[in-house]
Amino acid sequence: MPVTQAAGLHVAGNRLENAAGQPLVLRGVNRSGTEYTCIHGYGIFDGPSDLASVQAIRSWGATLVRVPINEDCWLGINGVPASEGGATYRNAIVAYVNELQQVGIIPEISLMWAAPGTYPATYQSDAPDEDHSPAVWASMAQTFKNNPNVILGVWGEPAIGAACFADGGYCGGTFGPSNALYDVAGSKQAVQVIRANGYPGVIAVPGVAWANDLSQWLTYEPADPLHQLVAEAHVYGGQVCSTSTCFDQQMLPVANQVPLLFGETGEDVPGQDCSSTAIQGILGWAESHNVSWAAWTWDTWGTCGSLISSYDGTPANSYGSYIRQTLLSHS
């Protein structure tokens, strides 16, 4: 039976819409932790994941939370114990998604950390791998195929060329201390696998150069019979494309064709600037072009990239205070 468009969140032209056909701009935060804690053996979440912690995120006015996942943990392979991987991990992610949706937040579930073969997925490699990523995409699709208000992100930040990321193959992805070449699973394959496994909803496909370059996104856009793709960019102050001039040249043509999501955005790449100078310009452009966004990150790491100092929602710095103020202004 052919898969039909989801009944909830969906793409219409270059806008996201809700089930009633009302245009949406989603705004929120990243919730880091689920990509790294499990692979290092200290749980599934970094910090609380109960309903109260989700309500704290919602209290800022967030309508979007990006949840990164780990390939090995999702599949329960490469030595990840059953207490932190496989069905236990997947069920924990589903429970968190349900909590987010209970308070009116759309989750994006994004594959972020992965590795080929028997390498443990202890950081974000250059691109998805043919060994395991298609199995993750298939499982993600099967897990969420009956949930109409979730976004599936096929990858975090590609560090290979646009053609390689789209088509896959032995084309430049490296991993491990020897920078071994591995077989890349491309974004076109990702969309095919997700649709073949019954998921009808929105799929986010990033640009390259750590998701900061969308100049070739339209050229290599995967074919989607349901036309439910979102282009994802990651934008921080100080990156190559972090100014309105670059956005107009490189990202606006994409935003005119499909919905655009700044899946990660923040003050600066190293996270050493706690001000809000850069993010004001980034979000100013996003708001003027109906671009959804998720600030990095709702964690208490004590760095300038942390939005909060406590999981009750206390802002950590000027950057966090600005994001809270901006979210509340749209709630």
Backbone as numpy.savetxt, mean C-alpha at the origin, in Angstrom:
# Nx Ny Nz CAx CAy CAz Cx Cy Cz
-17.44 -18.90 -14.10 -18.28 -17.71 -14.10 -17.40 -16.46 -14.10
-17.63 -15.49 -15.00 -16.80 -14.29 -15.02 -17.00 -13.45 -13.76
-15.91 -12.82 -13.33 -15.97 -11.96 -12.16 -16.56 -10.62 -12.57
-17.49 -10.12 -11.78 -18.10 -8.82 -12.05 -17.64 -7.80 -11.02
-17.84 -6.54 -11.34 -17.36 -5.45 -10.50 -17.92 -5.54 -9.08
-17.10 -5.17 -8.10 -17.52 -5.20 -6.70 -18.68 -4.23 -6.47
-19.50 -4.57 -5.47 -20.69 -3.77 -5.18 -20.39 -2.56 -4.30
-19.20 -2.49 -3.73 -18.87 -1.40 -2.84 -17.93 -0.40 -3.48
-16.78 -0.18 -2.86 -15.77 0.72 -3.40 -15.41 0.28 -4.82
-15.34 1.26 -5.74 -15.03 0.90 -7.12 -14.45 2.11 -7.86
-13.88 1.83 -9.02 -13.33 2.85 -9.90 -14.36 3.21 -10.95
-14.56 4.51 -11.14 -15.40 5.01 -12.24 -14.61 6.11 -12.94
-14.09 5.79 -14.12 -13.23 6.76 -14.80 -11.94 6.98 -14.02
-11.69 8.23 -13.63 -10.47 8.51 -12.87 -10.79 8.85 -11.41
-11.94 8.37 -10.93 -12.33 8.61 -9.54 -12.67 7.31 -8.83
-12.42 7.29 -7.54 -12.98 6.25 -6.69 -14.39 6.65 -6.29
-15.27 5.66 -6.21 -16.64 5.92 -5.78 -17.06 4.88 -4.75
-18.00 5.25 -3.90 -18.57 4.28 -2.97 -19.70 3.51 -3.65
-20.37 2.65 -2.90 -21.41 1.80 -3.49 -22.55 2.60 -4.08
-22.77 3.80 -3.53 -23.86 4.65 -4.02 -23.46 5.50 -5.22
-22.21 5.34 -5.67 -21.74 6.12 -6.82 -21.27 7.51 -6.47
-21.01 7.77 -5.19 -20.52 9.09 -4.77 -19.00 9.11 -4.83
-18.40 10.15 -5.44 -16.94 10.23 -5.54 -16.29 10.29 -4.17
-15.14 9.62 -4.05 -14.40 9.56 -2.79 -12.97 10.02 -3.00
-12.44 10.73 -2.01 -11.00 10.89 -1.84 -10.68 10.29 -0.49
-9.88 9.24 -0.48 -9.52 8.57 0.76 -8.27 9.22 1.35
-8.30 9.41 2.67 -7.17 10.04 3.36 -6.89 9.27 4.64
-5.63 9.03 4.93 -5.36 8.27 6.14 -3.89 8.07 6.43
-3.56 6.89 6.91 -2.22 6.61 7.40 -1.80 5.20 7.00
-0.51 4.96 7.06 0.03 3.61 7.00 0.11 3.07 8.43
-0.10 1.76 8.57 0.08 1.09 9.86 1.15 0.05 9.69
2.41 0.47 9.87 3.53 -0.43 9.65 3.66 -1.43 10.80
4.29 -2.56 10.51 4.53 -3.58 11.52 4.27 -4.98 11.02
3.17 -5.14 10.30 2.80 -6.48 9.83 3.72 -6.99 8.72
4.58 -6.12 8.20 5.55 -6.56 7.20 6.84 -7.08 7.83
7.11 -6.75 9.11 8.42 -7.10 9.66 8.40 -7.87 10.98
7.38 -7.68 11.83 7.45 -8.31 13.14 7.45 -9.84 13.05
6.60 -10.39 12.18 6.46 -11.84 12.11 7.74 -12.51 11.63
8.41 -11.92 10.65 9.61 -12.55 10.09 10.77 -12.51 11.07
10.71 -11.58 12.02 11.76 -11.49 13.03 11.38 -12.18 14.33
10.19 -12.78 14.36 9.83 -13.63 15.48 9.30 -12.94 16.71
8.71 -11.74 16.53 8.13 -11.11 17.73 6.70 -10.63 17.49
5.89 -11.54 16.97 4.47 -11.27 16.84 4.05 -10.91 15.44
2.82 -10.44 15.31 2.26 -10.09 14.01 2.14 -8.58 13.85
1.76 -7.88 14.91 1.62 -6.43 14.87 2.70 -5.78 15.75
3.13 -4.61 15.36 4.02 -3.80 16.19 3.14 -2.81 16.95
2.77 -3.16 18.17 1.82 -2.35 18.91 0.44 -2.96 18.86
-0.56 -2.30 19.43 -1.90 -2.87 19.55 -2.62 -2.96 18.21
-3.51 -3.94 18.13 -4.33 -4.10 16.92 -5.80 -4.28 17.28
-6.17 -3.91 18.52 -7.55 -4.09 18.95 -8.44 -2.95 18.45
-9.72 -3.05 18.74 -10.68 -2.06 18.24 -10.37 -0.67 18.76
-9.93 -0.57 20.01 -9.62 0.75 20.57 -8.50 1.43 19.79
-7.51 0.65 19.36 -6.40 1.23 18.60 -6.86 1.71 17.23
-7.81 1.00 16.65 -8.37 1.40 15.36 -9.24 2.64 15.53
-10.00 2.70 16.60 -10.82 3.88 16.88 -9.96 5.12 17.06
-8.75 4.94 17.60 -7.83 6.07 17.74 -7.43 6.62 16.38
-7.19 5.73 15.43 -6.88 6.17 14.06 -8.07 6.91 13.46
-9.25 6.36 13.67 -10.46 6.99 13.12 -10.71 8.35 13.77
-10.27 8.53 15.01 -10.50 9.79 15.70 -9.77 10.95 15.04
-8.76 10.66 14.24 -8.07 11.69 13.47 -8.84 12.04 12.19
-9.86 11.29 11.88 -10.60 11.51 10.64 -10.15 10.64 9.49
-9.31 9.65 9.75 -8.79 8.79 8.68 -9.89 7.94 8.08
-9.86 7.81 6.75 -10.78 6.91 6.04 -10.02 5.84 5.25
-8.70 5.82 5.38 -7.84 4.86 4.67 -6.71 4.44 5.60
-6.44 3.14 5.68 -5.26 2.63 6.38 -4.59 1.60 5.48
-3.34 1.85 5.16 -2.55 0.91 4.36 -1.84 -0.05 5.30
-2.05 -1.35 5.07 -1.51 -2.41 5.92 -0.52 -3.24 5.09
0.78 -3.11 5.30 1.76 -3.88 4.52 1.81 -5.33 5.02
2.06 -6.26 4.12 2.17 -7.65 4.52 3.49 -8.26 4.05
3.82 -9.38 4.70 5.06 -10.11 4.43 4.71 -11.41 3.72
5.40 -11.67 2.62 5.13 -12.84 1.80 5.30 -14.15 2.57
6.43 -14.31 3.26 6.70 -15.55 3.98 5.69 -15.76 5.09
5.31 -14.68 5.76 4.35 -14.80 6.86 2.97 -15.15 6.33
2.56 -14.52 5.23 1.25 -14.80 4.64 1.14 -16.27 4.25
2.21 -16.80 3.65 2.19 -18.18 3.17 2.63 -19.19 4.23
3.29 -18.72 5.29 3.79 -19.63 6.31 4.95 -20.48 5.83
5.91 -19.83 5.15 7.04 -20.56 4.57 8.37 -20.01 5.11
9.44 -20.67 4.71 10.81 -20.23 5.03 11.03 -20.06 6.53
10.47 -20.99 7.30 10.76 -21.03 8.72 9.89 -20.18 9.61
8.92 -19.48 9.05 8.02 -18.69 9.90 7.16 -19.66 10.71
7.16 -19.55 12.04 6.39 -20.49 12.87 4.89 -20.31 12.69
4.15 -21.38 12.95 2.69 -21.34 12.80 2.05 -20.31 13.71
2.73 -19.96 14.81 2.18 -18.97 15.73 2.19 -17.56 15.16
2.96 -17.36 14.08 3.08 -16.03 13.49 2.88 -16.04 11.98
2.65 -17.18 11.39 2.54 -17.26 9.94 1.40 -18.14 9.48
1.23 -18.20 8.17 0.20 -19.03 7.59 -1.19 -18.57 7.98
-2.05 -19.51 8.33 -3.44 -19.19 8.66 -3.54 -18.24 9.84
-2.63 -18.36 10.81 -2.66 -17.46 11.97 -2.45 -16.02 11.53
-1.47 -15.81 10.68 -1.17 -14.48 10.17 -2.33 -13.95 9.33
-2.81 -14.76 8.40 -3.90 -14.32 7.52 -5.15 -13.98 8.32
-5.47 -14.80 9.30 -6.65 -14.54 10.12 -6.51 -13.25 10.92
-5.29 -12.97 11.37 -5.05 -11.73 12.11 -5.24 -10.51 11.20
-4.78 -10.61 9.95 -4.97 -9.51 9.00 -6.46 -9.32 8.70
-7.18 -10.41 8.50 -8.61 -10.32 8.23 -9.34 -9.70 9.41
-8.98 -10.10 10.62 -9.62 -9.52 11.80 -9.35 -8.02 11.90
-8.14 -7.61 11.54 -7.80 -6.18 11.58 -8.58 -5.42 10.50
-8.68 -6.01 9.33 -9.48 -5.41 8.25 -10.92 -5.21 8.72
-11.47 -6.21 9.37 -12.85 -6.11 9.86 -13.01 -4.98 10.87
-12.02 -4.80 11.73 -12.06 -3.71 12.72 -12.00 -2.35 12.02
-11.12 -2.24 11.05 -11.01 -0.98 10.30 -12.33 -0.65 9.62
-12.91 -1.63 8.97 -14.16 -1.38 8.27 -15.31 -1.11 9.23
-15.25 -1.67 10.42 -16.28 -1.43 11.42 -16.39 0.04 11.81
-15.25 0.74 11.75 -15.27 2.16 12.13 -15.28 3.07 10.91
-15.44 2.51 9.71 -15.58 3.32 8.51 -14.30 3.61 7.77
-13.30 2.76 7.93 -12.00 2.94 7.25 -11.84 1.90 6.15
-11.39 2.34 4.98 -11.06 1.43 3.88 -9.63 0.95 4.06
-9.38 -0.36 4.10 -8.01 -0.87 4.20 -7.40 -1.10 2.81
-6.13 -0.80 2.70 -5.34 -1.29 1.56 -4.39 -2.34 2.10
-4.46 -3.54 1.55 -3.58 -4.63 1.94 -2.52 -4.75 0.86
-1.28 -4.43 1.21 -0.23 -4.29 0.20 0.93 -5.25 0.47
1.26 -6.06 -0.53 2.44 -6.92 -0.44 3.68 -6.04 -0.45
4.51 -6.14 0.62 5.65 -5.25 0.73 6.98 -6.01 0.86
7.09 -6.92 1.81 8.34 -7.66 2.00 8.21 -9.05 1.38
9.17 -9.41 0.54 9.13 -10.70 -0.14 10.54 -11.11 -0.52
10.70 -12.38 -0.89 12.02 -12.87 -1.28 11.87 -14.17 -2.06
12.76 -14.39 -3.03 12.68 -15.63 -3.82 13.23 -16.83 -3.06
12.84 -18.02 -3.50 13.43 -19.26 -3.00 13.33 -19.41 -1.50
14.46 -19.78 -0.90 14.51 -20.01 0.54 15.06 -18.82 1.31
15.30 -17.69 0.61 15.68 -16.48 1.32 14.53 -16.06 2.24
14.81 -15.72 3.48 13.74 -15.16 4.31 13.41 -13.74 3.86
12.13 -13.40 3.90 11.68 -12.07 3.44 11.88 -11.06 4.56
13.14 -10.66 4.76 13.49 -9.78 5.88 13.59 -8.31 5.48
13.33 -8.00 4.22 13.23 -6.60 3.80 12.55 -6.57 2.44
12.32 -5.36 1.94 11.64 -5.23 0.66 12.63 -5.42 -0.48
12.44 -6.48 -1.24 13.33 -6.73 -2.38 12.94 -5.83 -3.55
13.65 -5.97 -4.66 13.45 -5.08 -5.79 12.06 -5.18 -6.42
11.48 -6.37 -6.36 10.22 -6.61 -7.07 9.62 -7.91 -6.57
8.36 -8.19 -6.89 7.78 -9.48 -6.54 8.54 -10.62 -7.20
8.52 -11.80 -6.59 9.26 -12.94 -7.13 8.30 -14.01 -7.63
8.72 -14.65 -8.72 7.89 -15.68 -9.33 7.73 -16.90 -8.42
8.69 -17.12 -7.51 8.62 -18.28 -6.63 7.39 -18.27 -5.73
7.06 -17.10 -5.17 6.02 -17.06 -4.14 4.94 -16.00 -4.34
5.27 -14.87 -4.98 4.31 -13.76 -5.03 3.00 -14.12 -5.71
3.00 -14.89 -6.82 1.70 -15.26 -7.40 0.81 -16.03 -6.42
1.42 -16.86 -5.58 0.64 -17.58 -4.59 0.04 -16.62 -3.56
0.79 -15.57 -3.20 0.27 -14.57 -2.27 -0.90 -13.83 -2.93
-0.72 -13.39 -4.17 -1.80 -12.66 -4.87 -3.05 -13.53 -4.96
-2.88 -14.80 -5.29 -4.03 -15.70 -5.39 -4.73 -15.83 -4.05
-3.96 -15.97 -2.99 -4.53 -16.11 -1.66 -5.19 -14.82 -1.19
-4.56 -13.67 -1.47 -5.18 -12.39 -1.14 -6.54 -12.26 -1.83
-6.57 -12.63 -3.11 -7.82 -12.54 -3.87 -8.90 -13.43 -3.28
-8.52 -14.66 -2.95 -9.49 -15.59 -2.39 -9.96 -15.13 -1.01
-9.06 -14.54 -0.25 -9.39 -14.09 1.10 -10.38 -12.94 1.09
-10.22 -12.01 0.14 -11.02 -10.79 0.16 -12.02 -10.68 -0.99
-12.26 -11.78 -1.70 -13.12 -11.68 -2.89 -14.56 -11.32 -2.55
-14.98 -11.55 -1.32 -16.35 -11.20 -0.92 -16.41 -9.93 -0.08
-15.31 -9.21 -0.03 -15.24 -7.97 0.73 -15.16 -6.81 -0.28
-16.24 -6.05 -0.46 -16.26 -5.04 -1.51 -15.59 -3.72 -1.16
-15.05 -3.61 0.06 -14.50 -2.32 0.49 -13.06 -2.45 0.98
-12.25 -3.06 0.13 -10.83 -3.21 0.41 -10.06 -2.98 -0.89
-8.84 -2.48 -0.77 -7.94 -2.31 -1.91 -6.80 -3.31 -1.76
-6.46 -4.02 -2.83 -5.31 -4.91 -2.81 -4.15 -4.25 -3.55
-3.03 -4.10 -2.85 -1.82 -3.53 -3.44 -0.88 -4.63 -3.86
-0.48 -4.65 -5.14 0.30 -5.77 -5.65 1.76 -5.72 -5.21
2.25 -4.54 -4.86 3.66 -4.42 -4.44 3.87 -3.05 -3.81
4.93 -2.95 -3.02 5.23 -1.70 -2.35 6.00 -0.73 -3.22
7.31 -0.97 -3.39 8.16 0.00 -4.07 9.12 -0.69 -5.03
8.74 -0.83 -6.30 9.63 -1.47 -7.27 10.93 -0.69 -7.45
12.03 -1.43 -7.51 13.34 -0.82 -7.73 13.96 -1.37 -9.01
13.12 -1.58 -10.02 13.55 -2.06 -11.33 12.88 -1.19 -12.38
13.20 -1.43 -13.66 12.62 -0.65 -14.72 11.14 -0.93 -14.92
10.46 -0.01 -15.59 9.02 -0.11 -15.77 8.63 -1.35 -16.57
9.37 -1.66 -17.62 9.05 -2.83 -18.44 9.25 -4.12 -17.64
10.32 -4.16 -16.86 10.60 -5.34 -16.04 9.52 -5.54 -15.00
9.09 -4.45 -14.35 8.05 -4.57 -13.33 6.73 -4.99 -13.96
6.45 -4.53 -15.15 5.19 -4.89 -15.80 5.20 -6.33 -16.31
6.25 -6.72 -17.00 6.28 -7.99 -17.72 6.94 -9.13 -16.96
7.81 -8.80 -15.98 8.49 -9.82 -15.21 9.58 -10.52 -15.99
10.15 -11.57 -15.39 11.22 -12.32 -16.01 12.55 -12.03 -15.34
13.62 -12.59 -15.89 14.96 -12.34 -15.38 15.44 -11.00 -15.93
15.01 -9.93 -15.30 15.17 -8.62 -15.92 15.74 -7.57 -14.98
16.28 -7.96 -13.87 16.93 -6.95 -13.04 16.69 -7.03 -11.55
15.75 -7.85 -11.11 15.51 -7.97 -9.68 16.61 -8.74 -9.00
17.15 -8.17 -7.92 18.20 -8.85 -7.16 17.82 -8.91 -5.69
18.40 -9.89 -4.99 18.11 -10.06 -3.57 19.28 -10.76 -2.89
19.45 -10.49 -1.61 20.44 -11.20 -0.82 21.81 -10.56 -0.87
22.71 -11.04 -0.03 24.04 -10.44 0.07 24.85 -10.51 -1.22
24.56 -11.48 -2.08 25.30 -11.60 -3.34 24.59 -10.90 -4.49
23.48 -10.19 -4.18 22.68 -9.54 -5.23 22.31 -10.52 -6.34
21.87 -11.69 -5.93 21.52 -12.72 -6.90 20.30 -12.30 -7.71
20.37 -12.57 -9.02 19.25 -12.29 -9.91 18.16 -13.33 -9.69
16.93 -12.90 -9.72 15.82 -13.85 -9.57 14.73 -13.53 -10.57
13.80 -14.46 -10.70 12.71 -14.34 -11.67 11.62 -13.46 -11.08
11.40 -12.31 -11.71 10.41 -11.34 -11.25 9.02 -11.74 -11.74
8.04 -11.61 -10.86 6.64 -11.74 -11.25 6.10 -10.34 -11.48
5.62 -10.06 -12.68 5.25 -8.69 -13.04 3.86 -8.28 -12.63
3.59 -6.98 -12.74 2.28 -6.44 -12.35 1.16 -6.92 -13.26
1.46 -7.16 -14.53 0.43 -7.70 -15.42 -0.01 -9.08 -14.95
0.95 -9.88 -14.55 0.63 -11.20 -14.01 -0.17 -11.06 -12.72
0.19 -10.09 -11.88 -0.50 -9.89 -10.61 -1.99 -9.65 -10.83
-2.32 -8.76 -11.76 -3.72 -8.46 -12.03 -4.44 -9.68 -12.57
-3.79 -10.42 -13.46 -4.40 -11.63 -14.02 -4.70 -12.65 -12.92
-3.73 -12.86 -12.03 -3.89 -13.84 -10.96 -5.00 -13.42 -10.00
-5.02 -12.15 -9.65 -6.03 -11.66 -8.71 -7.43 -11.81 -9.30
-7.60 -11.46 -10.55 -8.91 -11.62 -11.19 -9.29 -13.10 -11.36
-8.32 -13.91 -11.71 -8.60 -15.34 -11.92 -9.03 -16.02 -10.63
-8.66 -15.43 -9.49 -9.02 -16.02 -8.20 -10.21 -15.32 -7.55
-10.97 -14.60 -8.36 -12.28 -14.17 -7.94 -12.41 -12.83 -7.27
-11.32 -12.07 -7.15 -11.42 -10.77 -6.51 -11.89 -9.72 -7.52
-13.03 -9.04 -7.27 -13.57 -8.10 -8.24 -13.26 -6.63 -7.94
-12.57 -6.37 -6.83 -12.45 -5.00 -6.35 -11.26 -4.24 -6.90
-10.91 -3.18 -6.18 -9.89 -2.24 -6.61 -8.50 -2.82 -6.36
-7.63 -2.67 -7.35 -6.23 -3.12 -7.28 -5.33 -1.92 -7.46
-4.36 -1.75 -6.57 -3.39 -0.66 -6.67 -2.09 -1.18 -7.27
-1.63 -0.49 -8.32 -0.39 -0.85 -9.02 0.56 0.33 -8.92
1.75 0.15 -8.32 2.65 1.28 -8.12 3.47 1.62 -9.35
4.06 2.82 -9.30 5.09 3.18 -10.26 6.41 2.56 -9.87
7.48 2.97 -10.55 8.81 2.42 -10.28 9.66 3.47 -9.55
10.97 3.18 -9.43 11.87 4.06 -8.68 11.32 4.26 -7.27
11.09 3.13 -6.60 10.51 3.12 -5.25 9.13 3.78 -5.25
8.40 3.55 -6.32 7.02 4.02 -6.52 6.93 5.53 -6.67
8.06 6.20 -6.92 8.06 7.66 -7.04 7.97 8.12 -8.49
8.11 7.20 -9.44 8.13 7.55 -10.87 6.93 6.92 -11.58
6.00 7.75 -12.02 4.83 7.28 -12.75 4.89 7.64 -14.24
6.07 8.06 -14.71 6.16 8.56 -16.08 5.81 7.51 -17.13
5.97 6.22 -16.80 5.65 5.16 -17.76 4.48 4.29 -17.31
3.75 4.76 -16.31 2.67 3.93 -15.76 1.62 3.63 -16.82
1.18 4.63 -17.55 0.14 4.42 -18.55 0.62 3.52 -19.69
1.89 3.64 -20.03 2.46 2.80 -21.09 2.39 1.32 -20.73
2.66 1.02 -19.45 2.72 -0.37 -19.00 1.55 -0.75 -18.11
0.46 -0.01 -18.19 -0.71 -0.31 -17.37 -1.20 -1.73 -17.65
-1.37 -2.56 -16.63 -1.87 -3.92 -16.86 -3.29 -3.90 -17.42
-3.60 -4.87 -18.23 -4.97 -5.01 -18.73 -5.85 -5.54 -17.61
-6.95 -4.86 -17.38 -7.90 -5.29 -16.36 -9.29 -5.30 -16.97
-9.89 -6.47 -17.12 -11.22 -6.53 -17.76 -12.29 -5.77 -16.98
-12.05 -5.54 -15.68 -13.04 -4.82 -14.87 -12.73 -3.33 -14.74
-11.58 -2.91 -15.23 -11.19 -1.50 -15.19 -11.26 -0.93 -13.77
-10.62 -1.66 -12.86 -10.66 -1.29 -11.44 -9.25 -1.09 -10.88
-8.39 -0.45 -11.68 -7.01 -0.21 -11.24 -6.84 1.22 -10.71
-5.99 1.31 -9.70 -5.56 2.59 -9.14 -4.05 2.68 -9.31
-3.54 3.83 -9.71 -2.10 4.05 -9.78 -1.61 4.52 -8.42
-0.56 3.89 -7.93 -0.03 4.24 -6.60 1.36 4.85 -6.73
1.54 5.98 -6.08 2.85 6.63 -5.99 3.23 6.79 -4.53
4.53 6.78 -4.25 5.03 7.08 -2.91 5.84 8.37 -3.00
5.46 9.34 -2.19 6.00 10.69 -2.33 6.43 11.23 -0.98
7.72 11.53 -0.87 8.27 12.16 0.32 9.05 13.42 -0.09
9.10 14.38 0.79 9.93 15.55 0.53 11.37 15.14 0.28
11.99 15.74 -0.70 13.38 15.42 -1.03 13.54 14.34 -2.08
12.46 13.64 -2.46 12.57 12.66 -3.52 12.67 13.34 -4.88
13.01 12.55 -5.89 13.16 13.11 -7.24 11.86 13.78 -7.68
10.73 13.11 -7.45 9.45 13.72 -7.80 8.70 14.07 -6.52
8.87 15.29 -6.06 8.24 15.72 -4.82 7.77 17.17 -4.89
7.75 17.72 -6.10 7.33 19.11 -6.28 6.12 19.17 -7.20
5.38 20.25 -7.13 4.20 20.40 -7.98 4.57 20.38 -9.45
5.75 20.90 -9.78 6.19 20.88 -11.18 6.32 19.45 -11.69
6.97 18.60 -10.89 7.11 17.20 -11.28 5.76 16.50 -11.27
4.94 16.78 -10.27 3.61 16.16 -10.22 2.81 16.50 -11.48
2.86 17.76 -11.89 2.12 18.17 -13.09 2.62 17.45 -14.34
3.93 17.27 -14.42 4.52 16.65 -15.61 4.31 15.14 -15.64
4.47 14.51 -14.48 4.58 13.06 -14.45 3.35 12.36 -13.90
2.68 12.97 -12.95 1.58 12.29 -12.27 0.20 12.75 -12.72
0.08 14.00 -13.11 -1.22 14.49 -13.53 -1.77 13.75 -14.74
-0.94 13.43 -15.76 -1.49 12.65 -16.88 -2.08 11.31 -16.44
-1.49 10.70 -15.41 -2.02 9.44 -14.89 -3.33 9.70 -14.15
-3.32 10.74 -13.29 -4.51 11.06 -12.50 -5.69 11.47 -13.38
-5.42 11.91 -14.60 -6.50 12.24 -15.52 -7.15 11.00 -16.14
-6.48 9.84 -16.00 -6.99 8.61 -16.61 -7.53 7.61 -15.60
-6.84 7.47 -14.46 -7.24 6.52 -13.42 -7.10 7.19 -12.07
-7.76 6.67 -11.03 -7.55 7.25 -9.70 -6.09 7.14 -9.28
-5.60 8.18 -8.61 -4.22 8.22 -8.13 -4.21 8.20 -6.62
-3.33 7.38 -6.07 -3.19 7.22 -4.63 -1.73 7.44 -4.24
-1.49 8.38 -3.32 -0.18 8.49 -2.69 -0.18 7.50 -1.53
0.20 6.25 -1.82 0.10 5.18 -0.84 1.02 5.34 0.35
2.14 6.03 0.15 2.98 6.49 1.25 3.34 7.93 0.96
3.24 8.77 1.96 3.71 10.14 1.82 4.18 10.64 3.17
5.14 11.56 3.15 5.68 12.05 4.40 6.60 13.22 4.19
7.19 13.67 5.27 7.97 14.89 5.25 9.28 14.74 4.48
10.07 13.70 4.78 11.27 13.47 3.98 11.68 12.02 4.05
12.51 11.59 3.12 12.84 10.18 2.97 13.52 9.60 4.20
14.59 10.20 4.73 15.25 9.60 5.90 14.43 9.69 7.18
13.38 10.51 7.18 12.59 10.66 8.39 13.27 11.47 9.47
14.14 12.37 9.07 14.87 13.18 10.04 14.37 14.62 10.11
13.25 14.89 9.50 12.68 16.23 9.54 11.28 16.12 10.12
11.09 16.67 11.32 9.81 16.55 12.02 8.86 17.69 11.70
9.23 18.56 10.76 8.37 19.69 10.43 7.29 19.25 9.45
6.56 20.21 8.92 5.52 19.89 7.93 5.71 20.71 6.66
6.91 21.16 6.40 7.16 22.04 5.26 6.88 21.35 3.93
7.48 20.17 3.74 7.33 19.47 2.46 5.93 18.88 2.30
5.41 18.29 3.37 4.13 17.60 3.25 3.00 18.57 2.94
3.12 19.80 3.36 2.07 20.78 3.03 1.95 20.95 1.52
3.10 21.03 0.84 3.06 21.16 -0.61 2.56 19.90 -1.29
2.98 18.73 -0.78 2.58 17.46 -1.37 1.07 17.27 -1.25
0.56 17.48 -0.05 -0.88 17.27 0.16 -1.70 18.38 -0.48
-1.13 19.57 -0.58 -1.84 20.65 -1.28 -2.11 20.28 -2.72
-1.10 19.70 -3.38 -1.29 19.26 -4.77 -2.28 18.10 -4.82
-2.13 17.14 -3.90 -3.02 15.98 -3.89 -4.48 16.41 -3.75
-4.74 17.32 -2.82 -6.11 17.74 -2.58 -6.70 18.47 -3.78
-5.89 19.19 -4.49 -6.40 19.95 -5.64 -6.64 19.06 -6.86
-6.21 17.79 -6.78 -6.38 16.89 -7.93 -7.08 15.58 -7.55
-7.82 15.59 -6.44 -8.62 14.43 -6.02 -7.77 13.18 -5.81
-6.57 13.39 -5.29 -5.64 12.27 -5.06 -5.79 11.78 -3.62
-6.05 10.49 -3.46 -6.10 9.89 -2.13 -4.69 9.73 -1.58
-4.56 9.64 -0.25 -3.22 9.56 0.34 -3.23 8.90 1.71
-2.08 8.33 2.05 -1.88 7.71 3.36 -0.50 8.12 3.88
-0.48 8.82 4.99 0.78 9.30 5.57 1.53 8.16 6.25
2.82 8.21 6.17 3.70 7.26 6.84 4.18 7.92 8.14
4.02 7.29 9.33 3.35 6.05 9.61 2.78 6.10 11.02
1.69 5.38 11.27 1.03 5.31 12.58 1.77 4.29 13.44
2.95 4.68 13.90 3.79 3.85 14.77 4.52 4.77 15.75
4.93 4.20 16.87 5.60 4.98 17.91 7.10 4.69 17.94
7.74 4.82 16.80 9.16 4.49 16.69 10.08 5.53 17.32
9.54 6.73 17.54 10.38 7.79 18.08 11.22 8.50 17.05
10.94 8.28 15.77 11.62 8.98 14.69 10.69 10.05 14.12
11.23 10.87 13.25 10.41 11.92 12.64 9.40 11.37 11.66
9.55 10.12 11.26 8.55 9.49 10.41 7.36 8.96 11.19
7.44 8.96 12.51 6.33 8.50 13.34 5.31 9.62 13.50
4.06 9.30 13.22 3.01 10.29 13.40 2.61 10.47 14.85
2.79 9.42 15.65 2.26 9.42 17.01 3.34 9.07 18.03
3.11 9.52 19.25 3.97 9.13 20.37 3.28 8.10 21.25
1.99 7.91 21.05 1.21 6.93 21.81 0.10 6.42 20.91
-0.28 5.16 21.09 -1.33 4.57 20.26 -2.72 5.06 20.62
-2.80 6.00 21.59 -4.08 6.66 21.82 -4.30 7.79 20.82
-3.29 8.06 19.98 -3.42 9.06 18.93 -2.76 10.38 19.25
-1.91 10.44 20.27 -1.18 11.66 20.59 -0.15 11.94 19.50
-0.22 13.09 18.81 0.76 13.38 17.76 2.19 13.42 18.32
3.14 12.94 17.53 4.52 12.85 17.99 5.31 14.13 17.78
4.91 14.95 16.82 5.73 16.09 16.41 4.90 17.00 15.52
5.53 18.02 14.94 4.82 18.94 14.07 4.25 18.24 12.84
5.00 17.28 12.33 4.53 16.51 11.19 3.24 15.77 11.54
3.24 15.05 12.67 2.05 14.34 13.09 0.88 15.26 13.35
1.15 16.40 13.97 0.09 17.36 14.25 -0.54 17.89 12.97
0.31 18.12 11.96 -0.21 18.62 10.68 -1.09 17.58 10.00
-0.66 16.32 10.01 -1.47 15.26 9.40 -2.80 15.14 10.13
-2.77 15.18 11.45 -4.02 15.09 12.22 -4.94 16.26 11.86
-4.40 17.46 11.83 -5.21 18.64 11.51 -5.81 18.53 10.11
-5.01 18.05 9.16 -5.49 17.94 7.78 -6.59 16.89 7.67
-6.39 15.75 8.30 -7.42 14.71 8.26 -8.72 15.20 8.89
-8.61 15.84 10.04 -9.82 16.33 10.73 -10.54 17.37 9.90
-9.78 18.16 9.14 -10.41 19.22 8.34 -11.28 18.65 7.23
-11.08 17.36 6.89 -11.87 16.74 5.83 -12.90 15.74 6.37
-12.96 15.60 7.68 -13.85 14.59 8.25 -15.25 15.17 8.51
